[in-house]
Each structure stands twice: as C-alpha cells, then as structure tokens.
Amino acid sequence: MSGRKRLIRRLRKIISNREVNNTVLKRIRSFEETGRSKKKTFSELCFCILTANYSAEGGLKIQRECEKDFSRLNEQKLAERFRKLGYRYPRSRARYIVEARNIYSEIWRVVKNSIDPLKARKWLVDNVLGLGFKEASHFLRNIGFKNIAIIDKHVLRILHKYGLIEIIPSTLSESKYLEIERILSKIAGELNVSLAELDLYLWYMDTGRILK
C-alpha cells in the first residue's frame, strides 16, 4: 500500500471518531464567528504574528494575557509587556503589531470583501510585516476561510513520513508552499473535508490535540 493510501486510511479513521470530528467542526464554527468581529479578527492577526517561529501554545498564552494591549499600547510599552511574559521576540513583534494596527482598516476591508482566499493571502504577505505564507494562511483560517493550507512542521513531518514529500524543507518559498498546498488539497478532496478541517485533523494526528 502506498504512503498516500496509508495516510488517507489513517485520516479516515480519525475523522470517523465522533468526539474528534465534533471538536473539529466546533472549532471551525468558532473561526467563522471570530471572523464576524472586527476586534476579534485583529486579535487573531496579532496571535498569528506572534506564533511565527514560536509555538502555538506560547502565542496563545501571550494573546490571552495581552489581548487588550494589542490595540492600546505603543510599540515600546507593548514590547516591554511581551518581555515580562518571557516572549522570545518582544521588540520586533511589537513593531509588527503596531504597524498592522496602523493599517488595520485596510486589512479588515481586504479580508471582509475578498472571495478569493489566495488573493487575500498574497495581499497580506505583501503588505503586513511579520506575515509569511504560513502565518497569513493561519490568520485567514482562524477567521473563517476554509480553502487554504497551514503548512507547518507538523504537516511537513506527516507528509514526509508517508512519502508525499522527499525531504522536509528548512524554508518554504512561495512556489514550494503552493506545491505542497496542492498535495494537501487533493487529500482534502479525497476525504471530502476542507483544508481548514484537514489541518486540524493533521494536527490531532501529530500531537493528539486540537488547538487553533
């Protein structure tokens, strides 16, 4: 049996677990709800800026502690807040968040008016400091977009383990990101789930947990 077929079979088994499936669908609904709120959407943007080269758990902790601070503290005070919480990149991420705050009306317009998630993602990568393809995809997924892939180390490990990619790349160019996204899109299609759902199932498969 090919690695692809083994992966599909493993994922089908996970999807058939009612508790896991219900948790995933509940999380997807929560993302859609977040995307209806301008305030919550900005908080998710900050979360995704914070998680670049950092753990999702660590970013979530900072988000919970600093959610109100994202929109009110200046760059210096926000950096100091991050530093006191033990965050690894206090100065650069404080700067990115303040820069994003300064153009947030335009960011909100783009994500609310876009019907093409790929174009929205490209705009975010080109215009928002601190967002690469993975972070922009993470942000869009967390506000309700469903057909883009979050290609992180968990996903790459699984694809490599099952032989769908030859090596785990240390960095992902735009073309490589899109190439791997097409692989994931075919898997999602075969399983009849969205890429947003597939990401949560893959995360569960690798870690035994479902975060965001």
C-alpha positions in Angstrom: 0.0 0.0 0.0 1.3 3.4 -0.9 2.1 6.0 1.7 -0.7 8.2 0.3 -3.2 5.5 0.8 -2.0 4.7 4.3 -2.3 8.4 5.2 -5.8 8.6 3.8 -6.8 5.4 5.7 -5.3 6.8 8.9 -7.2 10.1 8.5 -10.5 8.4 7.7 -10.2 6.6 11.0 -9.6 9.9 12.9 -12.4 11.6 11.1 -14.7 8.7 12.0 -14.0 9.4 15.7 -17.2 11.2 16.7 -15.6 13.1 19.5 -12.7 14.4 17.4 -15.0 15.2 14.5 -17.4 17.2 16.7 -14.4 19.1 18.2 -13.1 20.0 14.7 -16.5 21.1 13.5 -17.0 23.2 16.6 -13.6 24.8 16.1 -14.4 25.6 12.5 -17.7 27.3 13.6 -15.7 29.3 16.2 -13.4 30.6 13.5 -16.3 31.8 11.4 -17.7 33.6 14.5 -14.3 35.2 15.1 -14.3 36.5 11.5 -17.5 38.4 12.0 -15.9 40.6 14.7 -13.5 43.3 13.8 -12.0 43.3 17.2 -11.6 39.5 17.4 -10.1 39.4 13.9 -7.4 41.9 14.9 -6.6 39.7 18.0 -6.2 36.7 15.7 -3.9 38.7 13.4 -1.7 39.5 16.4 -1.8 35.9 17.5 -0.5 34.8 14.1 2.2 37.4 14.1 3.3 36.2 17.5 3.4 32.5 16.5 5.9 32.9 13.7 9.0 30.8 14.7 7.3 30.4 18.0 4.9 27.8 19.5 1.2 28.0 19.0 0.8 27.4 22.8 3.2 30.2 23.6 1.4 32.6 21.2 -1.9 31.6 22.7 -0.7 32.5 26.2 0.5 35.9 25.0 -2.8 36.5 23.2 -4.8 35.8 26.3 -2.6 38.0 28.5 -2.3 40.9 26.1 -5.5 40.9 24.0 -6.5 44.4 25.2 -2.9 45.7 25.0 -2.7 44.9 21.3 -4.9 47.8 20.4 -3.9 50.4 23.0 -0.2 50.2 23.9 2.5 51.9 21.9 5.4 49.9 20.5 7.7 50.4 23.4 5.2 49.5 26.1 3.9 46.5 24.1 7.5 45.2 23.7 8.0 45.6 27.5 4.8 43.7 28.1 6.0 40.9 25.9 9.4 40.8 27.5 7.9 40.5 31.0 5.9 37.5 29.8 9.0 35.8 28.5 8.2 36.2 24.8 11.2 35.5 22.6 10.8 38.4 20.1 9.4 41.3 22.1 10.7 44.3 20.0 10.2 43.0 16.5 6.7 41.6 17.1 5.6 44.7 19.0 6.7 46.7 16.0 4.8 44.4 13.6 1.6 44.6 15.6 1.7 48.3 15.8 2.3 48.6 12.1 -0.6 46.2 11.5 -2.8 48.3 13.8 -1.9 51.4 11.7 -3.3 49.8 8.5 -5.9 47.6 10.1 -8.8 49.4 8.4 -7.4 48.3 5.1 -6.6 44.8 6.3 -10.3 44.4 7.5 -11.5 45.7 4.2 -9.5 43.1 2.3 -10.5 40.1 4.4 -14.2 41.1 4.5 -14.5 41.8 0.8 -12.3 39.0 -0.6 -14.0 36.0 -2.1 -10.6 34.6 -3.2 -8.5 33.4 -0.2 -5.4 33.0 -2.3 -5.5 36.7 -3.4 -6.3 37.8 0.2 -3.3 35.8 1.4 -1.0 37.2 -1.2 -2.1 40.7 -0.2 -1.4 40.0 3.4 2.1 38.6 2.7 2.9 41.6 0.6 1.5 44.3 2.9 1.6 43.1 6.6 5.0 42.9 8.3 5.6 39.6 10.0 3.3 37.5 7.9 4.7 34.9 5.5 2.5 32.4 3.7 2.1 30.1 6.7 1.2 32.9 9.1 -1.2 34.6 6.6 -2.9 31.2 6.0 -3.1 30.6 9.7 -4.8 34.1 10.2 -7.3 33.5 7.4 -8.2 30.1 8.6 -8.7 31.4 12.1 -11.2 33.9 10.8 -13.3 31.5 8.8 -11.5 31.0 5.4 -11.5 27.2 4.6 -9.6 26.5 1.5 -6.0 27.4 2.3 -3.4 25.3 4.0 -1.3 26.0 7.0 2.0 24.2 6.2 3.9 24.0 9.4 6.4 21.5 10.9 3.6 19.1 12.0 2.2 18.9 8.4 5.6 18.6 6.9 6.6 15.8 9.2 3.5 13.8 8.3 3.8 14.3 4.6 7.5 13.2 4.8 6.7 10.2 6.9 4.1 9.0 4.4 6.4 9.7 1.4 4.4 12.6 -0.1 7.4 14.9 0.0 11.0 13.7 -0.3 12.6 16.0 2.3 11.4 18.4 5.0 12.4 21.8 3.7 14.1 24.2 6.1 12.3 27.1 4.4 9.4 27.3 2.1 9.5 29.6 -1.0 6.2 30.7 -2.4 6.3 28.1 -5.2 7.2 25.3 -2.8 4.4 26.4 -0.4 1.9 26.3 -3.3 3.2 22.9 -4.5 2.7 21.3 -1.1 -0.7 23.1 -0.7 -1.8 21.3 -3.9 -0.9 17.9 -2.4 -2.9 18.7 0.7 -5.8 20.0 -1.4 -6.0 16.6 -3.2 -6.0 14.8 0.1 -8.8 17.1 1.5 -10.8 16.4 -1.7 -10.5 12.7 -1.3 -11.6 12.9 2.3 -14.4 15.4 1.5 -13.2 17.9 4.0 -11.9 21.5 3.7 -8.3 22.3 4.0 -9.2 24.1 7.3 -10.6 20.9 8.7 -7.7 18.8 7.3 -5.2 20.9 9.1 -7.0 20.3 12.5 -7.1 16.5 11.8 -3.4 16.5 10.9 -2.6 18.5 14.0 -4.5 16.0 16.1 -2.8 13.1 14.3 0.7 14.5 15.1 0.0 15.8 18.6 -3.2 14.2 19.9 -4.6 17.7 20.5 -6.7 20.3 18.6 -5.6 23.9 19.1 -6.1 26.7 16.6 
